Amino acid sequence: MNNNGFGDGSNNKAKVIIEQEEIEKLIKDYKRIKKYMKSSLFTIKNLDGTEKTVKELLENYGDDSI
């Protein structure tokens, strides 16, 4: 198999550099959204069809496992 541009195939690891501040920001947002999804307010808004925050995220990024 030809892997031009992806190395010789012997090392299947990629090195990604992400700043710790960005990771902490993503984790904080994730926890905030998950807490909101467990709330009664989310349930009520979801039932009456006015919930937009999580719905937009799911439309843009998909539903992996909620």
C-alpha positions in Angstrom: 0.0 0.0 0.0 1.3 3.4 -0.9 1.3 5.9 1.9 2.8 9.0 0.2 2.6 11.9 2.6 1.9 9.8 5.6 5.3 8.4 6.4 6.6 4.9 5.7 3.8 3.2 7.7 6.1 1.8 10.4 5.1 4.5 12.9 1.4 4.9 13.2 1.5 7.6 15.8 0.8 11.3 15.2 2.1 14.1 17.4 -0.4 16.8 18.2 0.3 19.8 20.3 -2.6 21.4 22.1 -2.3 24.1 24.8 -3.5 23.1 28.2 -5.6 26.2 28.5 -7.6 25.1 25.4 -8.2 21.7 26.8 -9.3 23.1 30.2 -11.7 25.4 28.3 -13.2 22.5 26.3 -13.6 20.4 29.5 -15.3 23.3 31.3 -17.8 23.8 28.4 -18.4 20.1 28.1 -19.2 19.8 31.8 -21.5 22.9 31.7 -23.4 21.5 28.8 -23.7 18.0 30.4 -25.0 19.6 33.6 -27.5 21.6 31.7 -28.7 18.4 29.9 -29.4 16.8 33.3 -31.5 19.7 34.5 -35.2 20.0 34.6 -35.0 23.2 32.5 -33.5 21.2 29.6 -36.2 18.5 29.9 -39.0 21.1 29.8 -37.4 23.1 26.9 -36.8 19.8 25.0 -40.4 18.7 25.4 -41.9 22.0 24.3 -39.4 22.4 21.4 -37.8 25.6 22.5 -34.3 24.1 23.4 -31.7 25.4 20.9 -28.2 25.1 22.6 -27.8 21.4 22.6 -29.9 20.9 19.5 -27.6 23.1 17.4 -24.5 21.3 18.7 -26.0 17.9 17.8 -26.9 19.1 14.4 -23.4 20.5 13.7 -21.3 17.7 15.3 -23.6 14.7 15.6 -24.9 12.5 18.3 -22.1 10.2 19.5 -23.5 9.0 22.9 -25.9 11.0 25.0 
